[in-house]
Every structure is written in structure tokens, then in C-alpha cells.
Amino acid sequence: MAQLNRKALAVRQTLQAAGIPILRPECHFSDNSLFEISGEGDMPLKYTDDGKWYYADYYEMYWGTDDLNELLQDNDLMFEWINPGVMGVYHA
């Protein structure tokens, strides 16, 4: 996996706090991703306490919610599907 910078680390912590399942580094699928998100049905289908909705689904919401993309873009990051069950987060 690529080295996390402060922005990527803060985004990962924000997503984890919102209940987004972040894969452990030893379970990674891409050597180039900063971190990876499980898209295997564990992503919350609810809004966070601050009214944000971080969600994506390979078959039903491929591009992810506006809140998810805004969080990533504001921190110079993007996500890309590695496979239907895993999203990689990368530098934009």
C-alpha cells in the first residue's frame, strides 16, 4: 500500500468513525491504494450525526454519494473500485 499522508489518515479516521468498514492493511488488494474500503454490504445506509452519508455500492450506486466524493475531493483523494467488493482510495 502507498504511504498515508495526514489528509488521507484524517479521511480514513472520518470514514471509520462513520461506520465505514476499512480493510486492514494486511488484507489489501492493491499495492497502489492508500487504504481500502469494503463494499460488501457492511456500509451504513444511514446518515451520520453531522448529516453526512458516506456510501457506495458497485451495482446500485457505483459513483458513491456526493458526501463521500466531497470528503475525498476536499482532501485531494478519489476512490476507484478494485473489484465489486473493494474500493481503493488513491491520491487524485
C-alpha positions in Angstrom: 0.0 0.0 0.0 1.0 3.6 -0.6 2.1 5.8 2.3 -0.7 7.7 4.1 -0.3 11.4 4.4 -2.1 13.5 7.1 -5.1 14.2 4.8 -5.6 10.5 3.9 -5.2 9.5 7.5 -7.9 12.0 8.6 -10.2 10.8 5.8 -9.8 7.2 6.9 -10.5 8.1 10.5 -13.6 10.1 9.5 -14.9 7.2 7.5 -14.2 4.7 10.3 -16.0 6.9 12.8 -19.0 6.9 10.4 -19.0 3.1 10.5 -17.5 2.6 7.0 -15.6 -0.8 7.1 -11.9 -0.1 6.3 -9.9 -3.2 5.4 -6.8 -4.0 7.5 -3.5 -3.3 5.6 -2.6 -7.0 5.5 -5.9 -7.6 3.6 -5.2 -5.1 0.8 -5.9 -5.9 -2.9 -3.9 -3.1 -4.5 -0.3 -2.1 -3.9 -1.1 1.5 -5.0 -4.0 2.3 -2.8 -3.7 4.4 0.3 -6.4 2.4 2.1 -9.3 0.2 1.1 -12.9 0.1 1.9 -15.1 -3.0 2.0 -18.2 -2.6 -0.2 -19.6 -6.0 0.8 -22.9 -4.8 2.3 -21.4 -3.5 5.5 -21.5 0.2 4.6 -24.1 2.0 6.6 -27.3 3.0 4.9 -27.8 5.9 7.3 -26.7 9.4 7.8 -24.0 10.3 10.3 -24.7 12.6 13.3 -23.4 15.5 11.2 -25.9 14.8 8.4 -23.3 13.2 6.0 -23.9 10.0 4.1 -20.8 8.1 3.0 -21.9 5.3 0.8 -21.2 3.5 -2.4 -22.4 0.2 -4.0 -20.9 -1.4 -7.1 -24.2 -2.3 -8.5 -26.6 0.4 -7.3 -24.5 3.5 -6.5 -21.3 3.0 -8.4 -20.1 6.6 -8.2 -20.8 6.9 -4.5 -22.7 9.6 -2.6 -22.0 13.3 -3.0 -20.9 13.4 0.6 -18.3 10.6 0.1 -16.9 12.2 -3.1 -16.8 15.6 -1.5 -14.9 14.3 1.5 -12.4 12.6 -0.8 -12.0 15.5 -3.2 -11.6 18.1 -0.5 -8.6 16.1 0.6 -7.1 15.5 -2.9 -8.3 11.9 -2.9 -10.5 9.7 -5.0 -11.8 6.2 -4.9 -11.9 3.5 -7.6 -13.4 0.1 -7.5 -10.8 -2.6 -7.3 -13.4 -5.3 -7.6 -17.2 -5.4 -6.8 -16.5 -5.8 -3.1 -13.5 -3.4 -2.5 -12.9 0.2 -3.2 -9.3 1.6 -3.2 -8.7 5.2 -2.1 -5.9 6.9 -4.0 -4.3 10.3 -4.4 -6.3 12.3 -7.0 
